[in-house]
Amino acid sequence: GMRRFRLRIARQSQMRLAVTNLRIVPTRAGSGATLSCDLAETAFVRSEIRTPNGRLVREILGGETRSPGANTFYWDGRDQRGVGLGYGLYFWFVEASAEDGRTVKEFRPFIYAR
C-alpha cells in the first residue's frame, strides 16, 4: 500500500536549544579535569566552577561561540587566583545562548579529589 508522511519545517527559533551529556573526567596527572558537553546548535557559551553556595571558583570559558556537537574544556584544578582546590563538592555550570536570545543553563555536581 501507499505510505504517507508529513514534513514539518520549523523556524530555528522553535528549535530547542540544549546542553546535554555534561561529563567530567579527572586528568591522569591528578590535578584538574576535562569537561565536555554536547550542544544542540551553535551558541555563545559560558562555563564556570562554583561552590555549593554559589561562589565563583573559576571561570572556565568567559563567553565564546561554540559549534553544535561535542565541546571540550580543560580545567587545571585551580581557582581564579591560581590556587589549587582542595577536596570537596563543586558544581560545573554551562550557559548557552542562541543569537535570538534563547538561553539555557545546565549544571553538574562533582566531588573534586586531587
C-alpha positions as CSV (number, residue, x, y, z in Angstrom):
1,G,0.0,0.0,0.0
2,M,0.8,3.7,-0.1
3,R,2.6,5.3,2.8
4,R,2.1,8.9,3.9
5,F,4.3,11.1,5.9
6,R,4.2,14.7,7.0
7,L,7.2,17.0,6.8
8,R,7.2,19.8,9.3
9,I,9.6,22.7,8.8
10,A,10.3,24.7,12.0
11,R,11.9,28.1,12.2
12,Q,15.2,28.0,14.1
13,S,13.6,29.9,17.0
14,Q,11.3,27.0,17.5
15,M,14.1,24.5,17.8
16,R,15.2,23.5,21.3
17,L,18.5,25.0,22.4
18,A,20.0,22.3,24.7
19,V,23.2,21.5,26.6
20,T,23.4,17.8,27.3
21,N,25.7,15.0,28.4
22,L,27.8,17.0,30.8
23,R,30.9,14.9,31.6
24,I,33.8,15.5,34.0
25,V,36.8,13.3,33.6
26,P,39.8,13.8,36.0
27,T,43.2,14.1,34.3
28,R,45.7,11.3,34.9
29,A,48.1,13.8,36.4
30,G,45.8,14.1,39.3
31,S,45.0,17.8,39.1
32,G,42.2,19.2,37.0
33,A,39.7,17.6,34.7
34,T,38.5,17.5,31.1
35,L,34.9,18.9,30.9
36,S,32.7,18.1,28.0
37,C,29.1,18.6,26.9
38,D,27.0,18.5,23.7
39,L,25.3,21.5,22.2
40,A,22.2,21.1,20.0
41,E,23.1,24.2,18.0
42,T,25.6,26.9,17.6
43,A,25.6,29.0,20.8
44,F,27.6,31.6,22.8
45,V,28.9,29.6,25.8
46,R,30.0,30.5,29.3
47,S,31.3,27.8,31.7
48,E,32.2,28.1,35.4
49,I,33.1,26.1,38.5
50,R,31.2,27.1,41.7
51,T,30.9,26.1,45.3
52,P,27.6,24.6,46.6
53,N,26.6,28.1,48.0
54,G,27.1,29.6,44.5
55,R,30.5,31.3,45.0
56,L,32.5,31.5,41.8
57,V,35.6,29.4,42.0
58,R,36.9,29.5,38.4
59,E,35.6,30.9,35.1
60,I,36.4,28.1,32.5
61,L,35.1,29.9,29.5
62,G,34.1,33.6,29.7
63,G,32.0,33.6,26.6
64,E,32.8,32.1,23.2
65,T,30.8,30.9,20.3
66,R,30.8,27.1,20.0
67,S,29.6,24.8,17.3
68,P,26.9,22.1,17.7
69,G,28.0,18.7,18.9
70,A,30.7,17.7,21.4
71,N,32.6,20.6,23.1
72,T,35.5,20.1,25.4
73,F,37.1,22.4,28.0
74,Y,40.0,21.9,30.3
75,W,40.2,22.9,34.0
76,D,43.5,22.8,35.8
77,G,42.0,22.3,39.2
78,R,42.8,25.8,40.3
79,D,40.7,28.8,41.4
80,Q,40.7,32.3,39.8
81,R,43.9,33.2,41.7
82,G,45.7,30.1,40.6
83,V,45.4,28.3,44.0
84,G,44.8,24.6,43.8
85,L,41.4,23.5,45.1
86,G,41.1,21.0,48.0
87,Y,38.9,18.0,48.3
88,G,35.2,18.9,48.1
89,L,31.9,19.3,46.4
90,Y,31.7,21.7,43.4
91,F,29.3,22.4,40.6
92,W,30.2,22.8,36.9
93,F,27.8,25.3,35.2
94,V,27.3,25.7,31.5
95,E,25.2,28.5,30.0
96,A,24.4,28.6,26.3
97,S,22.7,31.5,24.4
98,A,21.5,31.5,20.9
99,E,21.6,34.5,18.6
100,D,17.9,35.1,19.1
101,G,18.2,35.4,22.9
102,R,17.1,31.9,23.9
103,T,19.3,30.8,26.9
104,V,19.7,27.5,28.7
105,K,21.7,26.7,31.8
106,E,22.8,23.3,33.0
107,F,25.0,22.1,35.8
108,R,26.6,19.0,37.2
109,P,27.8,18.4,40.8
110,F,31.1,16.6,41.3
111,I,33.5,15.7,44.0
112,Y,37.0,17.0,43.4
113,A,39.7,14.9,44.9
114,R,43.1,16.0,44.0
